[in-house]
Each structure stands twice: as structure tokens, then as C-alpha cells.
Amino acid sequence: MSTPSSPRVPPHIPLHSPLHIIDLIRKKRDGGSLDEREIGFLAAGAADGSIPPEQLSAWLMAAFLRGLTLDETRALTLAMRDSGERFSPVRLGKVAVDKHSTGGVGDKTSFLVAPIAAACGLCVPMISGRALGHTGGTLDKLEAIPGLRTALALTEFERVLEKCGASIVSQTPLLVPADRVLYALRDRTGTVESPGLICASILSKKLAAGLDALVLDVKTGSGAFLRDRKEAEYLAALMVATAEAAGTRTVALLTDMGQPLGRCAGNWIELVEAVELLRGQRNPESEDLRELSLLLAGWMVHLGGQAATPELGYARAEAALADGSALRVFFSMIEAQGGDIRVFDEPIGFHRPGATQVVEAWESGFISAMETTALGWAVQRLGAGREKAGEPVDPHAGIEFHARQGARVEKGQPIATLYATRADLLAEPAALLKQAIHFSKSPPQAVPLVSRIFTRATAETHLRKCGF
Ligand code: URA
């Protein structure tokens, strides 16, 4: 019934008139904003198949070209989160924290931060992805361990979390089905690189895991999806503000992906590098990986309430590496997911690439720049990634770098070793690597590993500055 303060609705229009997808496409196409009910209709129609792919694709292109408002982004994130089943870690009685990276080359921080945070008393329900474009996938790397399963039902996921404190699994078919449909369409319609759509896609999956806190690692530089720094900053601020509005304490670190992270990029060899660090072994070429992992874990420990500041969180994270507790969590998680940890007794012996090639420096000087996207493609084409969805990947393919940006090298010095499935797969990646690494006479300017941190307050200020 109408009251004097309620909006006047013409009597011939029902208060909740039915929605039609064609109206929502036209509205977005013409620059309008969809309300919560309209966004909810769209996400539900994507999830249950009642809106056909051609109309979803048309709406995605309109959203890509017109952009989404903050309210639309928030509404889409929540509607996608609620489009399927959700995981609740409440029964486990611990604060649930996770880390998400926007993707890079050699990025294996998950294998360090998940066990470190669990060793510090937190619960880490990590739902991860596979290799995408030039970037590697956490699940593909983990599945290099014989027997290890990542497709766990939610009940088994919960059992592993209860026993080990951390579990790394794939998205179940019932978790965020709207994203499964929309993401596949975005991939085929050139609508991936939209901040609002990326934000809703990533956060819907993270929020469906029932997180109390989230640390985002937003990559910038030559190997990042969003290479433009301003775009990366906007995405970071948008994700922090959106997740905070949904009740999850969130920070975003803007980190350098101007060169591969650590010295290995591939599947098995990345695990080996992570386990070396978990065992307390140090290598100058892996120091950036160690430092970034401790910074991210420090924030997880702080947001999870186990340290008063991120700096104290860092110290706790470092202690969990030093006393072996993070390594014990990692191995218990691998075993609980069916993996055979004996392969780590002799990790080099288990590494059996089909073909190997050492690449030597072709001139003397400083390594001044690395085109990291090209290096990522080289890794994928050695056999570590797939051409088509569903193809198997080679656990032993990849690149080990022997020199990093800023290093002084002499002509003829080995700078990388390529590991391929077969000898005929070596030539193209070797050529890509040669085009991607540049030399200079003087040392390049050092790039900070973390260039900016967005908290709730700084994210909101940044969005206001961007005109929102
Ligand atoms: N990863 C996701 O899950 N979604 C995106 O849109 C981009 C990266």
C-alpha cells in the first residue's frame, strides 16, 4: 500500500514488474546503471541458463564499453557469490584468511603463504585456478605431485582444513556458477580486461569461500594482465572497497611483475623452489619470492588478528619458516590431499624433463629489462601450459633463470635453463627468451617489490580521486 512518503508509482505499473534481458542490454548500452534487482536477475539467468549466451555476451560488451559503477560492481559481486553453493569455515573455529594474486610468471607465493598463515593459527581455504594466458596456475603446479587431488568436495575440503589449517583446491561445479558461465563468455568475446568485471569475478569466488580477511596481490609491470599502472591501482582500490563493503577485511599490495618472481617458472620446479624456502634454504635468486611471501603472509597474520601490525605479522611469518612449522603444515596438507611427499626427499631426481637447453648470455653487460609476458609464453610453450582448455600440462617443463634484472653477466655465461616436453619444443621458447631479455652498459634503476598498499581508507580516497 502506498504511504505519503513512498515514491509515486503509476497505478498501471506493478511495483515489481517482470524484467526482460533485452531491456537490461539496452539500458547498459545507452550508458544507464542497473539496480540490484536487475543485476541479480542477470547473474541468476547466467547461472541457471535461462538467459542465452548471445544476450549475456551483448550485455558483457555493453558493460565492458560503458564500465560498471561502484554500486553495479558491488551488486554483481554479491549476486555472483550467491549464484551457487557457499563454503562456511565457521565450524572450524578459526579466522579464515586468504591471499589472491592477479596472476604472473613464477608466482608461487601461495605455497608459502598458505602454510605460513596456517602455522600462525589461521584457517586458509584457498580456491585456486589453472594457467591462464601467459600466467601459470597454482593447481597445475600442485598437481605435479604424484597422487595429489585438487577437486575436493566441500566436505573433504573442510576435513583437510580441520586437520592441516590450509587446503588448496579447485572451484567446485556448484560454487559461483554465474562466474563459470560469464568468465567463459568473456574469454571468447574480448571482455576480460574490465576492472568491474574482473573485480566481481575474483571477489565472488573469494567471498563464497566465507573469508574473514583477504590479502590481494595486484601485479604491475611487463608480466601483469593490467600493465597500465593507473588501471592496476584502480582495480586494487575497487577490489578493496568492494570486499570491505561485503564485510571482509581486505588490503591490496601493488607488486612488481616486471620480471619473473623467484628463479623458477613452470610447474614442478616452482614447487621445488617453494619447498627450499620452507626448509629454510636461501638462494640469492629466490630472495624476492621469500620477501614478497613474508610481506603477504605478514598482512594475512595481521588481518587475521594474530599480530597487532603487519610488521609483527611479518616477524611471526618469518618465525614459522625458521622453526619448520610452515613446512610441516605444507607436507600434512599435501598428504591429506593424496599427494606423495616422498618426491621432496630427492626433488632434483624426480625432475625428468624430456629435453634441456642452457641459454648463455649473448653479450656482456647488465640485464636491464625482461619482457615478462613473453617469458611467460615461453614457459607455456615448453609444455607447462595448455593451448586448449582441458589439455594436460607437462609437470617438468619450465625455465630456471640463473640471472635476474640488474645482474652483471659476461658473454657466454649461462643465464637460463629451458626444460621442455620434447626437443622440438625448445626452439620457439629459446627465441622468445632471446627477444625478451635486454642488456645495458650501466645498471638499471631498481624497482621496488611493493610500490603501494591500499587499505579500506586509502582505497576509498583513491576511488573518490578517480571520480567515484
Ligand atoms: N581471474 C579471475 O578469476 N577472473 C578474472 O576476471 C580475471 C582473473
Boltz pocket constraint, residues with backbone or C-beta under 6 A from the ligand:
constraints:
  - pocket:
      binder: B
      contacts: [[A, 102], [A, 129], [A, 183], [A, 192], [A, 197], [A, 198], [A, 199], [A, 201], [A, 202]]
      max_distance: 6.0
